[in-house]
Amino acid sequence: MRYNDLYQQCLESVPGQIRMSYASGRRPALGYTSNLDILMRWDAKVFSELARAHLKGEPSFQSGETISSVGDFARIVSYLIENGLGGELGIASGKICAELERRFVCEQALGGTCAQGAAALACVGVPSVAHISDRSAQVCKWLDYPEITMVSARGEAVPVAEMASGREPVKHFIVQYEKGDRVQIGERENVIPESNRIIMDYDDLHKTLPVDPHFLSYVEGCASRIVSYNVSGFNAIVSQDVLRRTLGEMAQHYSRVKKANPECILYLESAHYISGDSRHMVFDSFAPHLDILGMNEEELADLARCQGHTLAAGDCQSLLTALELVQDGYPVKGLVVHSKDFAVYYGREQPNTDMEAALCLGNLLAGTKARIGRYGNLEECRGTLEVPLSPAGLELAQRLPSRHNGCAVSIVPSRYMENPVATIGLGDTFVAGMQIAWIR
């Protein structure tokens, strides 16, 4: 079946939805984490020199390990890049942070799914109410848009600048290494087999994920005006007891929001979980309340692998099987999967909810960031319409059925770039774009 490209139609609807949002007071809510991303420019030569000086013994990594020395960094990252692996792990000392910033060229950026989502929405003119955890001056400066409000201790929506604190920022170091680069590890030269990304957190704040009760009360009290509720940030909680208590409290909160406004779209975006057990606990606890569980294609493949299925890239039936298995494991109303080639929704048909428009707008905002290296305004999003649709995504869209196993299926090919300017934060920007479609 020929694919019907709705990108331009969806983009042209955005100004009307913004006017509607301001006139009605209805807008997205986003929570809960923010931080300062330190983007390390990958340099194979610098890493080889560091490994030569600090690597003792063979590269290795055990799930849950923390980087407690520069030697740990050399050992763990050597193991990950030798195997083309990504992931998220903790840094134990500020001295290690200083050493990484000294050795690698670094730049700062806004971090956190909800924080990046709020900023991406603000750039196209969409208002939102956001909960951010790191309220340092550096982070709040990245969020200083008139479209973004936070909730004060008085229970009022206020500009972000009013909520800035004097504390030091929470730093997340991100390095994206490149396939084909040659690195010297011990006595051998390695050719990196796959490109991937490693996130290293110097972060005690999010081990307990402190969610402001004033924000929760505000969302519950204004639930009729919350069109969508995009939640994330549970991935850094390490203690199972802390996580279990947090999930119980948040599940009750979501239940109250949904009771007050059944049409509010509750969307949980997945992430790299420090503990696989934590990920399953989060999904199990929230599944009864969720309208959408979102993730990237790598996360879908990992979850399907847990169910005994290997996701074959570009294979229509394999994708449907993976989606079916994950939804069987976590019975949410629907799943969203985003990738460089396509975005897909799989699940129940949800009343008054245009999933295809949401996928289009998600792809458009993410594609614009990939194209220009930052969040784009409406005119810059219009420029992304000139980027062709992904051939792989287009082929999949033409073969994928509109229904499978009783579930609705919607797929939108991405605007594909072989060499994007930005590759970090695209998933967060995609999720933000989806929220625009639900302003109604």
Long-range contacts (C-beta under 8 A, 24 or more apart in sequence): 1-398, 2-398, 3-389, 3-394, 3-397, 3-398, 3-413, 5-389, 6-356, 6-357, 6-360, 6-412, 7-360, 7-363, 7-364, 7-385, 7-415, 8-385, 10-357, 10-360, 10-361, 10-364, 10-437, 11-361, 11-364, 11-378, 11-381, 11-382, 11-385, 13-357, 14-124, 14-125, 14-126, 14-361, 14-378, 14-436, 15-125, 15-378, 17-126, 17-436, 17-437, 17-439, 17-440, 18-124, 18-125, 18-126, 18-127, 18-439, 20-439, 20-440, 21-126, 21-127, 21-439, 22-127, 24-225, 25-225, 26-225, 26-226, 26-227, 26-439, 26-440, 27-126, 27-127, 27-128, 27-129, 27-225, 27-226, 27-227, 27-439, 28-121, 28-126, 28-128, 28-129, 28-226, 28-227, 28-228, 28-229, 28-230, 28-435, 28-438, 28-439, 29-128, 29-129, 29-130, 29-131, 29-219, 29-226, 29-228, 29-229, 29-230, 30-113, 30-114, 30-115, 30-117, 30-118, 30-128, 30-129, 30-130, 30-131, 30-229, 30-230, 30-231, 30-432, 30-435, 31-114, 31-130, 31-131, 31-211, 31-215, 31-229, 31-230, 31-231, 31-232, 31-233, 32-114, 32-131, 32-132, 32-133, 32-209, 32-211, 32-231, 32-232, 32-233, 33-112, 33-113, 33-114, 33-115, 33-132, 33-133, 33-134, 33-206, 33-209, 33-232, 33-233, 33-236, 34-110, 34-111, 34-112, 34-114, 34-115, 34-132, 34-133, 34-134, 34-135, 34-139, 34-143, 34-170, 35-111, 35-112, 35-115, 35-133, 35-134, 35-139, 35-169, 35-170, 35-171, 35-172, 35-201, 35-203, 35-206, 36-108, 36-109, 36-110, 36-111, 36-134, 36-136, 36-138, 36-139, 36-169, 36-170, 36-171, 36-172, 37-108, 37-109, 37-110, 37-111, 37-172, 37-174, 37-424, 37-425, 38-97, 38-100, 38-101, 38-106, 38-107, 38-108, 38-171, 38-172, 38-173, 38-174, 39-106, 39-107, 39-108, 39-109, 39-174, 39-424, 40-100, 40-104, 40-105, 40-106, 40-173, 40-174, 40-175, 41-104, 41-105, 41-106, 41-107, 42-175, 42-176, 42-177, 42-178, 42-181, 43-104, 43-105, 44-177, 44-178, 44-181, 44-182, 44-183, 44-192, 46-103, 46-104, 47-77, 47-81, 47-177, 47-183, 48-183, 48-184, 48-185, 50-74, 50-103, 51-78, 51-183, 51-184, 51-185, 51-186, 52-184, 55-185, 55-186, 58-186, 59-185, 59-186, 63-275, 63-276, 64-238, 64-274, 64-275, 65-89, 66-90, 66-91, 66-92, 67-91, 67-92, 67-96, 67-200, 68-92, 68-93, 68-96, 69-93, 69-96, 70-96, 70-99, 73-100, 73-200, 77-175, 77-198, 78-183, 78-185, 80-196, 80-198, 81-177, 81-183, 81-190, 81-192, 81-196, 82-185, 82-190, 82-192, 82-193, 83-193, 84-179, 84-192, 84-193, 84-194, 84-195, 84-196, 85-196, 86-196, 86-197, 86-198, 86-199, 86-272, 86-298, 87-198, 87-199, 87-272, 88-198, 88-199, 88-200, 88-201, 88-235, 88-236, 88-271, 88-272, 88-273, 88-274, 89-198, 89-199, 89-200, 89-201, 89-274, 90-200, 90-201, 90-202, 90-203, 90-274, 91-173, 91-200, 91-201, 91-202, 93-202, 94-202, 96-202, 97-171, 97-173, 97-202, 100-173, 100-200, 104-175, 106-173, 108-138, 109-142, 109-424, 109-425, 110-139, 110-142, 110-143, 110-425, 111-172, 111-174, 111-425, 112-233, 112-428, 113-230, 113-232, 113-233, 113-269, 113-271, 113-427, 113-428, 113-431, 114-230, 114-231, 114-232, 114-233, 115-139, 115-142, 115-143, 116-375, 116-425, 116-428, 116-429, 116-432, 117-230, 117-428, 117-429, 117-431, 117-432, 117-435, 118-143, 118-145, 118-148, 118-432, 119-143, 119-145, 119-148, 119-375, 120-365, 120-369, 120-375, 120-428, 120-429, 120-432, 120-433, 121-147, 121-148, 121-432, 121-435, 121-436, 122-146, 122-147, 122-148, 122-375, 123-375, 123-376, 123-377, 124-365, 124-376, 124-377, 124-378, 124-381, 124-436, 125-377, 125-378, 126-435, 126-436, 126-439, 128-435, 129-157, 129-218, 129-219, 129-226, 130-160, 131-211, 131-212, 131-215, 132-160, 132-163, 133-170, 133-205, 133-206, 133-209, 133-210, 133-211, 133-233, 134-169, 134-170, 134-205, 135-163, 135-164, 135-165, 135-167, 136-164, 136-165, 136-166, 136-167, 136-168, 136-169, 136-170, 137-164, 137-165, 137-166, 138-169, 139-169, 139-170, 140-164, 150-215, 151-212, 151-214, 151-215, 151-218, 152-214, 153-214, 154-214, 155-214, 155-217, 155-218, 155-221, 157-218, 170-201, 170-202, 170-203, 170-205, 170-206, 171-201, 171-202, 171-203, 172-199, 172-200, 172-201, 172-202, 172-203, 173-199, 173-200, 173-201, 173-202, 174-198, 174-199, 174-200, 174-424, 175-200, 176-423, 176-424, 197-423, 197-424, 199-272, 201-236, 203-236, 206-233, 206-236, 206-237, 207-236, 207-237, 207-238, 207-239, 207-242, 208-237, 208-239, 208-242, 208-246, 209-233, 209-234, 209-236, 209-237, 209-246, 211-246, 211-250, 216-253, 219-253, 219-257, 220-253, 220-256, 220-257, 220-260, 223-256, 223-257, 223-260, 223-261, 223-264, 224-260, 224-261, 226-257, 226-261, 226-264, 227-263, 227-264, 227-265, 227-435, 227-438, 227-439, 227-440, 228-264, 228-265, 228-266, 228-267, 228-434, 228-435, 228-438, 229-254, 229-257, 229-264, 229-265, 229-266, 229-267, 230-267, 230-269, 230-431, 230-432, 230-435, 231-266, 231-267, 231-268, 231-269, 232-268, 232-269, 232-270, 232-271, 233-271, 234-278, 234-282, 235-270, 235-271, 235-272, 235-273, 235-274, 235-278, 235-279, 235-282, 236-274, 237-278, 238-274, 238-275, 238-278, 240-277, 240-278, 240-281, 243-278, 243-281, 243-282, 244-281, 247-281, 247-282, 247-285, 247-286, 248-285, 250-286, 251-285, 251-286, 251-288, 251-289, 254-286, 254-289, 255-289, 258-289, 263-351, 263-352, 265-291, 265-292, 265-350, 265-353, 265-438, 266-290, 266-291, 266-292, 267-291, 267-292, 267-293, 267-294, 267-336, 267-431, 267-434, 267-435, 268-292, 268-293, 268-294, 269-294, 269-295, 269-427, 269-428, 269-431, 270-294, 270-295, 270-296, 270-299, 283-329, 283-330, 284-330, 286-332, 287-330, 287-331, 287-332, 288-331, 290-332, 290-333, 291-332, 291-333, 291-334, 291-350, 292-332, 292-333, 292-334, 292-335, 292-336, 292-345, 292-347, 293-330, 293-332, 293-334, 293-335, 293-336, 294-335, 294-336, 294-337, 294-338, 294-431, 295-335, 295-336, 295-337, 295-338, 296-337, 296-338, 296-339, 296-427, 297-337, 297-338, 297-339, 300-326, 300-335, 300-337, 303-329, 314-392, 314-395, 314-396, 316-396, 316-399, 316-400, 319-344, 319-396, 319-400, 320-346, 320-400, 320-401, 320-404, 320-405, 320-409, 323-404, 323-407, 324-404, 324-405, 324-407, 327-407, 334-407, 334-408, 336-434, 338-362, 338-363, 338-366, 338-427, 338-430, 339-393, 339-414, 340-390, 340-414, 340-416, 341-390, 341-392, 341-393, 341-396, 341-413, 341-414, 341-416, 342-390, 342-392, 342-393, 342-396, 342-397, 342-411, 342-412, 342-413, 342-414, 343-411, 343-412, 343-414, 343-430, 344-400, 344-409, 344-410, 344-411, 344-412, 345-408, 345-409, 345-410, 345-411, 346-404, 346-407, 346-408, 346-409, 347-407, 347-408, 348-407, 348-408, 349-408, 352-440, 353-437, 353-438, 354-437, 355-408, 355-410, 356-410, 356-412, 357-437, 358-433, 358-434, 358-436, 358-437, 358-438, 359-410, 359-411, 359-412, 359-434, 360-412, 360-437, 361-433, 361-434, 361-436, 361-437, 362-430, 362-431, 362-432, 362-433, 362-434, 363-412, 363-413, 363-414, 363-415, 363-430, 363-433, 364-415, 364-433, 365-429, 365-430, 365-432, 365-433, 366-414, 366-426, 366-427, 366-429, 366-430, 366-433, 367-414, 367-415, 367-417, 368-429, 369-422, 369-425, 369-426, 369-429, 370-417, 370-420, 370-421, 370-422, 370-423, 370-426, 371-415, 371-417, 371-420, 371-421, 372-421, 372-422, 373-421, 373-422, 374-422, 375-429, 384-415, 385-415, 387-415, 387-416, 387-417, 388-415, 388-416, 389-413, 389-414, 389-415, 389-416, 390-414, 390-415, 390-416, 391-416, 392-416
